[in-house]
Every structure is written in structure tokens, then in C-alpha cells.
Amino acid sequence: MSAEKHVVVVGAGIVGLCAADALLSRGFRVTVLERDDVTGDGCSYGNGGIIVPSHFVPLAAPGMVQLGMRMLLNRQSPFGIESLTDLGTLGWLAAFARAATKSHVERCAPLLRDLNLGSRDEYERLIGELGIAVGYERRGLLMLSRTQRAHDAEASLAEEANRLGLKASLLTRDDLAKLEPDLSMDVAGAVHFEDDAHLTPSALMGALRARVVGRGAEVCDGVPVGGFRIRQGSIEAVVVPNGEIVADEFVLAAGAWSGELSRSLRLRMPMIAGKGYGLTVASPPQRPRIPAILTEARVAVTPMTDGVRFVGTMELGKPVSTPTSPRVEGMRRSISAYYPAYTPEHLDSPVWCGFRPCSPDGLPYIGRTASAANLVVAAGHAMMGMSLGPVTGKLVAEVVAGVAPSHALDLLSPDRFA
């Protein structure tokens, strides 16, 4: 592919940078535009850093609507909605409810499994090429349950994982103590999903950004895209504060802001921001070896090179920063309940906030759209952005290059809600 063919990637998060890297490998000239002028604040930096083949069930699944309604009654629960009068939010919730069916899960599970496994393989190749330590380890993921009821539900999920060819095993408290001998836990049991891996997002993002720039891409910070100039069904340029940037192909990978930009193309691609909060304990009283999810609390726990990170909550709304949510206090209380050694003093760390880009059916949008012939969308990954970044970048480059994608894209079409 000629290096004269120019691709503009909108967004310099994990998906945008992975797309840029894969496009560079195919010989394209690449410009990446990032709306933020300070790197390190977005979801790609503050997330839990877990690569999750275990997450083969989409967010839109049976029982999730009822669970969310119960959680709304408690302001410290892991789930909230900023406004139940906003029409966009109500439309998204209606589409979510329609998608949350058993048949939807059965269709999506093999694809999500394959995408996450493929992305893990891409990570291992990429990290080997980076030659920089980013805290990558393949130790799996523990689903920790404080109640027998939650443990039984995870056990059913483990059976389904095994049917899909993934490795998952049930652990008693004694089994868990052998895996985590230096960590005190107040739990009924656990499931160990053995195919998962983890890394330190800030280390990975810094190394990946340096690699992309070193390979010739131009990465422009503080350049928000205001829209697109379209002529005869194709994009000619993106509109930026100081004018326009012309290119041959465009990739929309703007995270939670992708939905707003898609509307300027008259593309019906429902998107809502799932606000999450996190904190990193730099000097933990006890350090886990294996990442975990505190099942009832919906909190991810990851050992990283700079401490132990806790990330949780899902507040649906617009991607706008707000004062610290009372849900953060609920998250802290949950951590102490699962890990008694973590007292409030240990958890008094600065709180990070980020915006997950959520589609209503729990699947990302990847592929071309009828709204613009030379646009490829790569957005809506929700809590799997870090996990699916490399495989999404690979798919984007394949689509732009006109070669057969390595994974079927039918279920991921940006036009599926049109």
C-alpha cells in the first residue's frame, strides 16, 4: 500500500493508537487527532488493565435491567443513571432492554471470546516488539464472591466458559489461600478464569505512543474534531479549530465522544458514557498476585507496576466530569469488606474518573458505514477497550486496506441501529 494514502485517526486512546500502529504496518501515512491536550487522563490510562477472554457475555444480558433497577435505589451502589428525563438516555436504555436476551448472548459469546483471545495474542506480539516492560502477565482473573448465591452464578458462567473452550475452575477458600497466600480475603469462594492477562495501562500507552510517533505518525494533542466535510457520500476533511485536515480515509475512534461525532454524519450509532471511578494504592498493605473482580461490588482489582488499582461503578450519562460520586465511597467500603487489610486510610488515594463508550447491545462498533464511504468506525468498547484495542486496530487496518477481516464484522456493524 502506498505511503501517499493518508489516513486520519480521530482519537489517541488505546483503540486509536492500535489502529494507527496497524495502519503504519500496512504502509499508510497516518495522522492521529486527540481532543485532550494532556495525555494520561482518559479511560485508556486509568482503566483496570485486564485482557478478558472471560468476558464473553455482553453487557446487555438477561437480568441486567432488573439488577440495574434495584441498584438505582442505593446512591452508593455500583450503578447509576445521571438523568431519567434525557431523551437520548431513555432511547439508549430502551435499546439495551431489547438487546438483553438469551439469544443475543448466545450469538455474541463466541465472537467476544475470539476477539479477546485474538487481542491477547496481538498484545503478546506487540509487547515483544516494544521491548519495554509494561507489567504484562498472563495469570488469569479471579471472580471473588462474598455470598454463596453470587458464587453459584459465577460457577454457572464457568461451565459456559468451559463449553466455549476457555479454562475456568472453581476455587474453595482453601484453594484461594494457596493461590494468594499473602492476601487476606473475606469471600465464600472464587472462579479462576485462566485465559486472562493484565498489564499497566500508563506504561503500555506511553510505549505505544512513542512507537507510533517513531514509525512516522503525526500525533496532534488538543485538537478536537468539530465535524466532517462531506462530498458525494465521502468525507473530504475533518473540521478542527484552525481549519480542516484533508485525507483519503478516516477512522472514528474517539471513545465516548464518538456518538456525538457520528451524528454529524447522520449515522444512528447509539452511544452513552459509562462513567467509572478508580484509585491506585501505591503502598498496599497486601498485594494480590492475580487480578480480581469483586463480584457483588463490580470492582476490578489489578496489581500494577505502580501499585494496586481498583476501578468500578457505571454511571450512565454524558461524558462530562462531575464532582466525586457517592459511589466512590461505596466502592471503598466494598474493597474493605473483601480485603480486610485495606482500611479507609489505605484507600484514601486520589480518585480518577473516566468515560467508557457504551453501545446499547454491549458490542463495539467496528467497520465501514453507509453514511460515508471512506470512514471506518472503531468505538463503543465499553469496559473492554483496553482488552480489545490491538485486535480492533488490526481489523481497522484490514478494512482500510481492503483485505478480508480476520474476524467477522456482521454483528459489529456501525449501521446495525440504522
C-alpha positions as CSV (number, residue, x, y, z in Angstrom):
1,M,0.0,0.0,0.0
2,S,1.4,3.4,-1.0
3,A,2.5,5.6,1.8
4,E,0.9,8.5,-0.1
5,K,-2.5,7.3,1.0
6,H,-3.3,9.4,4.1
7,V,-5.5,8.2,7.0
8,V,-6.7,10.5,9.8
9,V,-7.5,8.6,13.1
10,V,-9.8,10.6,15.4
11,G,-8.8,9.6,18.9
12,A,-5.4,8.7,20.6
13,G,-6.7,6.2,23.2
14,I,-5.8,2.6,23.0
15,V,-8.0,1.9,20.0
16,G,-6.8,4.9,18.1
17,L,-3.2,4.2,18.7
18,C,-3.5,0.5,17.9
19,A,-5.3,1.4,14.7
20,A,-2.5,3.9,13.8
21,D,0.1,1.2,14.5
22,A,-1.6,-1.4,12.3
23,L,-2.1,1.2,9.5
24,L,1.6,2.1,9.6
25,S,2.4,-1.5,9.3
26,R,0.4,-1.6,6.0
27,G,2.2,1.4,4.6
28,F,-0.3,4.2,5.2
29,R,0.6,7.7,6.2
30,V,-1.2,8.4,9.5
31,T,-2.3,11.5,11.4
32,V,-3.9,11.0,14.9
33,L,-6.0,13.7,16.4
34,E,-6.7,13.8,20.1
35,R,-9.2,16.2,21.7
36,D,-7.4,16.3,25.1
37,D,-4.3,18.5,25.4
38,V,-2.9,16.5,28.4
39,T,-2.2,12.8,27.9
40,G,-2.8,10.3,30.7
41,D,-6.3,11.3,31.8
42,G,-8.5,9.2,29.6
43,C,-10.0,5.7,30.0
44,S,-7.1,4.1,28.2
45,Y,-4.8,5.2,31.1
46,G,-7.0,4.9,34.2
47,N,-8.7,1.5,33.5
48,G,-8.2,-1.8,35.2
49,G,-5.7,-3.1,32.6
50,I,-7.2,-6.6,32.3
51,I,-7.3,-8.5,29.0
52,V,-10.5,-10.5,29.4
53,P,-11.4,-13.6,27.3
54,S,-13.5,-14.4,30.3
55,H,-15.9,-11.5,29.4
56,F,-17.7,-13.3,26.6
57,V,-21.1,-12.3,27.9
58,P,-22.1,-8.8,26.6
59,L,-23.2,-6.1,29.0
60,A,-26.7,-6.5,27.5
61,A,-27.7,-9.8,29.1
62,P,-30.8,-11.3,30.8
63,G,-31.3,-10.0,34.3
64,M,-29.2,-6.8,33.8
65,V,-32.2,-4.5,33.6
66,Q,-33.7,-5.8,36.8
67,L,-30.3,-5.7,38.6
68,G,-29.8,-2.1,37.5
69,M,-33.2,-1.0,38.7
70,R,-32.5,-2.5,42.2
71,M,-29.1,-0.8,42.3
72,L,-30.6,2.6,41.5
73,L,-32.2,2.7,44.9
74,N,-28.8,3.0,46.6
75,R,-26.6,6.0,45.8
76,Q,-23.5,4.1,46.8
77,S,-24.3,1.1,44.6
78,P,-22.1,0.3,41.6
79,F,-24.7,1.6,39.1
80,G,-26.4,4.9,38.5
81,I,-28.1,7.0,35.8
82,E,-27.5,10.7,35.7
83,S,-30.8,11.6,34.2
84,L,-34.0,9.7,33.6
85,T,-35.6,12.6,31.7
86,D,-32.9,12.9,29.0
87,L,-34.4,11.6,25.7
88,G,-31.0,10.2,24.5
89,T,-30.5,8.2,27.7
90,L,-34.1,6.9,27.6
91,G,-33.6,5.8,24.0
92,W,-30.4,4.0,24.9
93,L,-32.0,2.3,27.8
94,A,-34.9,1.1,25.6
95,A,-32.4,-0.4,23.1
96,F,-30.4,-2.0,25.9
97,A,-33.6,-3.7,27.3
98,R,-34.5,-5.0,23.8
99,A,-31.0,-6.5,23.4
100,A,-30.7,-8.1,26.8
101,T,-31.9,-11.6,25.7
102,K,-30.6,-15.1,25.9
103,S,-30.4,-15.4,22.1
104,H,-28.3,-12.2,21.9
105,V,-25.8,-13.6,24.4
106,E,-25.6,-16.9,22.5
107,R,-24.9,-15.0,19.3
108,C,-22.3,-12.8,20.8
109,A,-20.4,-15.1,23.1
110,P,-18.2,-16.9,20.5
111,L,-17.3,-13.6,18.8
112,L,-16.4,-11.8,22.1
113,R,-14.3,-14.9,23.1
114,D,-12.5,-14.9,19.8
115,L,-11.9,-11.1,19.7
116,N,-10.4,-11.1,23.2
117,L,-8.2,-14.2,22.6
118,G,-7.0,-12.7,19.3
119,S,-6.3,-9.4,21.1
120,R,-4.3,-11.1,23.8
121,D,-2.2,-12.7,21.1
122,E,-1.7,-9.3,19.4
123,Y,-0.7,-7.9,22.8
124,E,2.0,-10.5,23.3
125,R,3.4,-9.8,19.8
126,L,3.2,-6.1,20.3
127,I,4.8,-6.1,23.8
128,G,7.6,-8.3,22.5
129,E,8.3,-5.8,19.7
130,L,8.1,-2.8,22.1
131,G,10.9,-4.3,24.2
132,I,9.7,-2.3,27.2
133,A,8.3,-3.7,30.5
134,V,4.6,-2.8,30.7
135,G,3.7,-5.1,33.6
136,Y,2.2,-7.7,31.3
137,E,1.5,-11.1,32.9
138,R,-0.9,-13.9,32.0
139,R,-2.1,-15.1,35.4
140,G,-5.9,-15.2,34.7
141,L,-8.6,-13.5,36.6
142,L,-10.4,-14.3,39.9
143,M,-14.1,-13.7,40.3
144,L,-14.4,-13.3,44.1
145,S,-17.9,-13.7,45.7
146,R,-18.8,-12.9,49.3
147,T,-22.1,-14.8,49.1
148,Q,-22.9,-18.3,48.0
149,R,-25.6,-17.1,45.7
150,A,-23.1,-15.0,43.8
151,H,-20.5,-17.8,43.7
152,D,-23.1,-20.2,42.3
153,A,-23.9,-17.7,39.5
154,E,-20.2,-17.5,38.7
155,A,-19.9,-21.2,38.7
156,S,-22.6,-21.4,36.0
157,L,-20.6,-18.9,34.0
158,A,-17.5,-21.0,34.4
159,E,-19.4,-24.0,33.0
160,E,-20.3,-22.0,29.9
161,A,-16.7,-20.8,29.6
162,N,-15.5,-24.4,29.6
163,R,-18.1,-25.2,26.9
164,L,-16.6,-22.4,24.8
165,G,-13.2,-23.8,25.2
166,L,-11.9,-21.4,27.8
167,K,-10.3,-22.6,31.1
168,A,-12.2,-21.8,34.2
169,S,-12.1,-23.6,37.6
170,L,-14.0,-23.3,40.9
171,L,-11.9,-22.5,44.0
172,T,-12.8,-23.0,47.6
173,R,-11.4,-20.7,50.3
174,D,-8.6,-23.1,50.8
175,D,-7.7,-23.2,47.1
176,L,-7.8,-19.4,47.0
177,A,-5.4,-19.2,50.0
178,K,-2.9,-21.3,48.1
179,L,-3.1,-19.1,45.0
180,E,-3.0,-15.9,47.1
181,P,-1.0,-16.8,50.2
182,D,-0.2,-13.2,51.1
183,L,-3.7,-11.8,50.7
184,S,-6.5,-11.9,53.4
185,M,-9.9,-12.2,51.8
186,D,-13.4,-12.5,53.3
187,V,-15.1,-14.4,50.5
188,A,-17.3,-17.5,50.1
189,G,-15.3,-18.7,47.1
190,A,-14.0,-17.8,43.6
191,V,-13.8,-18.8,40.0
192,H,-10.4,-18.7,38.3
193,F,-10.6,-17.7,34.6
194,E,-7.2,-18.8,33.5
195,D,-7.0,-17.3,30.0
196,D,-7.0,-13.6,31.1
197,A,-4.0,-11.4,31.4
198,H,-3.1,-7.9,32.8
199,L,-0.8,-5.0,32.3
200,T,-0.2,-1.4,33.5
201,P,-2.1,0.8,31.1
202,S,0.0,4.0,31.5
203,A,3.2,2.1,30.8
204,L,1.7,0.4,27.7
205,M,0.2,3.7,26.4
206,G,3.4,5.6,26.7
207,A,5.4,2.9,24.9
208,L,2.8,2.5,22.2
209,R,2.5,6.2,21.6
210,A,6.3,6.5,21.3
211,R,6.3,3.6,18.9
212,V,3.6,5.2,16.6
213,V,5.4,8.5,16.6
214,G,8.8,6.8,16.0
215,R,7.3,5.0,13.0
216,G,6.3,8.3,11.3
217,A,2.8,9.1,12.5
218,E,1.8,12.6,13.5
219,V,0.0,12.7,16.8
220,C,-1.7,16.0,17.5
221,D,-2.9,16.7,21.0
222,G,-5.5,19.4,21.9
223,V,-7.2,19.1,18.5
224,P,-10.9,18.4,18.9
225,V,-12.8,17.4,15.8
226,G,-15.9,19.5,15.3
227,G,-17.3,17.6,12.4
228,F,-16.7,16.4,8.8
229,R,-16.9,18.0,5.4
230,I,-18.7,15.5,3.1
231,R,-19.0,15.5,-0.7
232,Q,-20.8,12.9,-2.7
233,G,-21.0,10.4,0.1
234,S,-17.4,10.6,1.2
235,I,-15.5,12.6,3.8
236,E,-13.1,15.1,2.3
237,A,-11.8,16.6,5.5
238,V,-12.3,16.8,9.3
239,V,-13.1,20.2,10.8
240,V,-10.7,21.3,13.5
241,P,-10.3,24.6,15.4
242,N,-7.8,26.1,13.0
243,G,-9.4,24.9,9.7
244,E,-9.6,21.4,8.1
245,I,-7.4,18.4,7.6
246,V,-7.8,16.6,4.3
247,A,-7.2,12.8,4.0
248,D,-8.2,9.8,1.9
249,E,-9.6,7.6,4.7
250,F,-10.8,8.4,8.2
251,V,-11.1,6.3,11.4
252,L,-13.5,7.3,14.2
253,A,-12.0,6.1,17.4
254,A,-13.0,8.9,19.8
255,G,-14.3,6.8,22.6
256,A,-17.3,8.2,24.5
257,W,-17.3,11.2,22.1
258,S,-17.8,9.0,19.0
259,G,-21.6,9.0,19.3
260,E,-21.7,12.8,19.1
261,L,-19.4,12.9,16.1
262,S,-21.4,10.2,14.4
263,R,-24.5,12.4,14.5
264,S,-22.8,15.0,12.3
265,L,-22.6,12.2,9.7
266,R,-26.3,11.4,10.2
267,L,-25.2,8.0,11.4
268,R,-27.5,6.5,14.0
269,M,-25.0,4.9,16.3
270,P,-26.4,5.0,19.9
271,M,-23.7,5.7,22.5
272,I,-23.7,6.7,26.1
273,A,-20.8,7.4,28.5
274,G,-20.5,4.8,31.4
275,K,-18.6,6.9,34.0
276,G,-16.2,4.9,36.0
277,Y,-14.0,5.8,39.0
278,G,-10.7,4.4,40.2
279,L,-7.9,4.8,42.7
280,T,-4.4,3.3,42.9
281,V,-2.9,2.4,46.2
282,A,0.8,3.0,45.8
283,S,1.8,1.3,49.0
284,P,-0.7,-1.6,49.5
285,P,-0.8,-3.4,52.9
286,Q,-1.1,-6.6,50.9
287,R,-0.5,-7.2,47.2
288,P,-2.6,-9.6,45.1
289,R,-0.7,-11.8,42.5
290,I,-3.8,-12.2,40.3
291,P,-6.3,-9.6,39.1
292,A,-9.8,-10.0,40.5
293,I,-13.3,-8.7,40.2
294,L,-15.3,-8.3,43.4
295,T,-18.4,-9.8,42.0
296,E,-21.2,-8.2,44.0
297,A,-19.4,-4.8,44.2
298,R,-18.5,-4.8,40.5
299,V,-14.9,-3.6,41.3
300,A,-11.9,-4.7,39.3
301,V,-8.6,-5.1,41.2
302,T,-5.3,-5.2,39.4
303,P,-1.7,-5.4,40.6
304,M,0.3,-2.9,38.5
305,T,3.9,-1.7,38.4
306,D,2.9,1.4,40.4
307,G,0.7,-0.2,43.0
308,V,-2.7,-1.9,43.2
309,R,-5.5,-0.3,41.2
310,F,-9.2,-0.5,42.0
311,V,-11.7,0.5,39.3
312,G,-15.5,0.4,39.4
313,T,-19.0,1.9,39.1
314,M,-21.1,2.6,36.0
315,E,-22.9,5.9,35.9
316,L,-24.7,6.3,32.6
317,G,-24.8,9.8,31.1
318,K,-22.8,12.4,29.1
319,P,-19.0,12.4,29.1
320,V,-18.8,15.4,31.4
321,S,-16.7,15.4,34.6
322,T,-18.6,15.9,37.8
323,P,-17.7,16.1,41.5
324,T,-16.7,12.8,43.1
325,S,-19.7,10.5,43.2
326,P,-21.0,8.9,46.5
327,R,-20.5,5.6,44.6
328,V,-16.8,6.1,45.3
329,E,-17.4,5.8,49.0
330,G,-19.5,2.6,48.3
331,M,-16.6,1.3,46.3
332,R,-14.1,1.9,49.2
333,R,-16.4,0.2,51.6
334,S,-16.7,-2.8,49.3
335,I,-13.0,-3.1,49.0
336,S,-12.5,-3.2,52.7
337,A,-15.2,-5.8,53.0
338,Y,-13.5,-8.2,50.6
339,Y,-9.9,-7.3,51.7
340,P,-10.0,-6.5,55.5
341,A,-6.3,-5.4,55.4
342,Y,-7.3,-2.4,53.2
343,T,-8.6,0.1,55.8
344,P,-10.0,3.6,54.9
345,E,-6.6,5.1,55.4
346,H,-5.1,2.8,52.7
347,L,-7.9,3.7,50.3
348,D,-7.5,7.5,50.7
349,S,-5.9,7.9,47.3
350,P,-6.7,10.5,44.6
351,V,-9.8,9.5,42.6
352,W,-9.7,9.2,38.8
353,C,-12.8,9.4,36.6
354,G,-13.1,8.2,33.1
355,F,-15.9,7.7,30.5
356,R,-16.5,4.3,28.9
357,P,-18.1,4.4,25.5
358,C,-21.1,2.1,25.7
359,S,-23.3,0.8,22.9
360,P,-26.8,-0.5,23.9
361,D,-26.2,-4.1,22.9
362,G,-22.8,-4.5,24.6
363,L,-20.8,-4.9,21.4
364,P,-18.3,-2.4,19.9
365,Y,-18.9,-0.7,16.5
366,I,-16.2,-1.8,14.1
367,G,-16.3,-1.4,10.3
368,R,-17.4,0.7,7.4
369,T,-20.7,2.6,7.4
370,A,-23.1,3.6,4.6
371,S,-23.0,7.1,6.0
372,A,-19.6,7.8,4.5
373,A,-17.7,5.5,2.1
374,N,-14.2,6.3,3.4
375,L,-15.0,6.1,7.1
376,V,-14.2,3.2,9.4
377,V,-15.7,3.2,12.9
378,A,-13.9,1.7,15.9
379,A,-15.8,2.7,19.1
380,G,-18.2,1.6,21.7
381,H,-16.0,-0.9,23.5
382,A,-17.4,-0.1,27.0
383,M,-15.3,-1.9,29.6
384,M,-13.3,-3.8,27.0
385,G,-11.4,-1.0,25.3
386,M,-8.0,-1.9,26.7
387,S,-8.7,-5.6,26.2
388,L,-9.8,-5.3,22.6
389,G,-7.6,-2.4,21.5
390,P,-5.0,-4.4,19.5
391,V,-7.5,-6.7,17.6
392,T,-9.6,-3.6,16.8
393,G,-6.6,-1.9,15.4
394,K,-5.8,-4.9,13.3
395,L,-9.4,-5.1,12.0
396,V,-9.4,-1.3,11.1
397,A,-6.2,-1.7,9.1
398,E,-7.6,-4.7,7.3
399,V,-10.8,-2.9,6.4
400,V,-8.9,0.3,5.2
401,A,-6.6,-1.9,3.1
402,G,-9.5,-3.7,1.5
403,V,-8.5,-7.2,2.7
404,A,-10.7,-9.8,4.3
405,P,-11.0,-9.0,8.0
406,S,-9.6,-11.6,10.4
407,H,-12.9,-11.7,12.4
408,A,-16.5,-11.5,11.0
409,L,-17.8,-8.0,11.4
410,D,-21.5,-8.5,10.8
411,L,-22.5,-8.2,14.5
412,L,-20.3,-5.2,14.9
413,S,-21.6,-3.1,12.1
414,P,-21.9,0.7,12.9
415,D,-25.1,0.6,10.9
416,R,-26.9,-2.0,12.9
417,F,-29.2,0.5,14.6
418,A,-29.8,2.5,11.4
